[in-house]
Amino acid sequence: MTTAATPPSTTPGPDGAGPRPKGLHADLSASVAVFLIALPLSLGIALATGAPLQAGLVAAAVGGIVAGRLGGAPLQVSGPTAGLTVVTAGLIQHYGWRTTCAITVLAGCCQLGLAFLRTARSALLVSPAIMHGMLAGIGVTIALAQLHIVLGGTPQSSAVANVLGLPAQLADLHPAALGVSALTLSVLLLWPRIPGRAGRALRKVPAALAAVAAATALAALAGLDLPRVDLPSWSSHALPELPQGPVLGIVAAVLTITLVGSVESLMSSVATDKLIASERGTGDRPPRADLDRELRGQGAANIASGMLGGLPVAAVAVRSAANVKSGAVSRKSAMLHGLWVVLAAGLLVPVLDLIPLAALAALVLAVGIQVVSITHLRTVTRYREVLVYAATIVAVVLGGVLEGVAVGVAVAVALAMHRLARTRITLDETDGFHRVRARGQLTFLAVPRLSRVLNSIPHEGHAVIELDGSFIDHAAYEILQDWQDTHLAHGGSVELTGRGGTAISRGGQARSTGASPGTGAGAQPGQGSPTGSGRAPAGGSTAIGGAGGHRGEGRGAHQCCRPWTPWQNHCDHRALSATHPQTTAHLPAGKAGGTGEGREAAGTIPSAAEPRDAATASPRRRGAGQLASGISAFQRDTAPHVRDELARLAREGQRPSQLFLTCADSRLVTSMITASGPGDLFTVRNVGNLVPPPGAEATDDSVAAAIEYAVDVLKVDSITVCGHSGCGAMQALLNSHPGAPMTPLRRWLRHGLPSLERMASRHHAWARIAGRLPADAVEQLCLTNVVQQLDHLRAHESVARRLAEGTLELHGMYFHVGEAQAYLLSEGEDFFDCRVFDSVGQNA
């Protein structure tokens, strides 16, 4: 559907003129929630680094007030972070605490310099596998160190020493410390899982605070003799001194703090933007993060924290996520949280002195384990970067952060070069013709092997060249073209195919055009030859010209092989440009069929059924004549090629493997975007790809009947719910008014109201697209609707029964019309409890 809709109303941004009263109330509430999380974590991180405990409170206060006020991400919260724990602990051991404060000041100055050079975006160019591996290595190091305190001992100077010292520590357990730590970890694990109404009320208290409070109460009531927090008088608080030590060592320390703190803060900014986009509509979102301004804010915060004797500061993903989910609307929330930390440091010292150090160590141990994210591991596995990830972790644990990043970069570069240079070329002889298979990218490095294999093929024979790669450089292209010309000159024939034997270009006579080098040789322009033949006629040839072309180009003269038929809307644009060239030349982008969704690009290749002369182009026919023309083209061009397959289906009956439920939008061509044919999909289409739940008011039984028939009679293996961009039904839902008259369309769209409620709720998993933010509220609702309709599907008795038996799968899909890109809903949720749609590439 393409129902016109007015944009949803917006509210002033958080930095606008004067927040509304309810905005200030929301910031106050969120700041308290973040403060309750930050207080125990700040003390725990200070304990893990070996710094004075009040240094953690200084960093938390400065991060909230200074970075919150000057940073570029309004809802991001900064403070002492686990990512800098290992680095800071090493600096304190080598240079002492006061010199470490001075190094923090210098790192802040470096961050200011990088921000003024506008290099913040460059930090995101580093491979995510390296960054996640660095953080995971830091998490492993933190966990190994804190494990000794949990067991009642003292951590060693390195991760290796901590591992080697574990047997002795296990032989000398301290039951009191172990019991307090076990209670802390148990509360952390079980607190979010308390069921019922009581659980909902208790979960308003952060799990970290509840765990530390429970451990403190146990230690106090039982009279346990344990080391506790000891905050010295603020009058004796240590301030920085001039750095003392080797210059190169000081410079390396400054660069390490700058690198780790900057990258972690910028990655957290991007993640916070994604979380906000998935949590809120466009009217409730603050401005997107200004990364250069955020780097300036982090630099200023590190200068202030170091000058005041605090730990290094960086953005903290856990606190930022809590801030967003608690309803914060502006940067005032982060600043107020810093103010609460200042008040606690001055007024709650007697209470803080009751906290056992074992409880803080258990808290930091849990944080270190959480840094090793299973979601990140799945991501690097999907993109085949496990080697980079693992090498970075091992190097960080064994050598340090800078060494780990350097090793990660080296492994990533080596892996990229290996993939670029690794090309496997084989030659097989079968049934009198020769087949050459080239696996990988064809670059100049593979030219000697390719030339040797090609020249071993005898003249006057038939050869099939199968290219399974995405790139051919100029040298490889020249070798292929020259060999082909020579082979044809001697009476031989050549067929060029992509992966799986798919013909790239075919025909009974040689083509004179060739593909320019650098195109994707194995891009599979089509899904197979229309005739099903994988071999060219004797004496014929196939030029390299088809490589990487448009789907359907170079696949013969049959109109059925083109991506659309001649009477679709792109013909109008071509006729318009032919009749009024001056008019279309001055139309803005999107008006002349250039960019907007639902418009094809100007200059589409003319159909064989249309006049080639632009002066004779005529507007398309309407109504029955238009439909009859399309049917005639099918009977003439397509029916001869599919008649045998349809006859087989008529004899055997349909046996589809998929129920495909999607929108009735005319731009969504299911067979094209799934590369499916007759008998593959049992398709149900309606306005908004909605699945009315059983027992719903005014339930449409046609959808339920189709589901029952597909599941119980056809025995499909899976059901896919497919939404799409620019859905008019979702636009109508967003802009519906309660008092509007009830029409058939409005009655039907009532089945989409649960999706609207899900998007506005804070108690469901959200949906987003991997790698980018939703474009607007309509796209967010389109994604959320797919997740909601899958829930409706599970409520149908036949579906629930097959799911319980393990014989049916449910899948979510989203198709972006303007990008011609499909996304599949992944399993599980990411770090921010979001359901993620991953893009589907050519090699999926």
Disulfide bonds with the S-S distance in Angstrom:
none
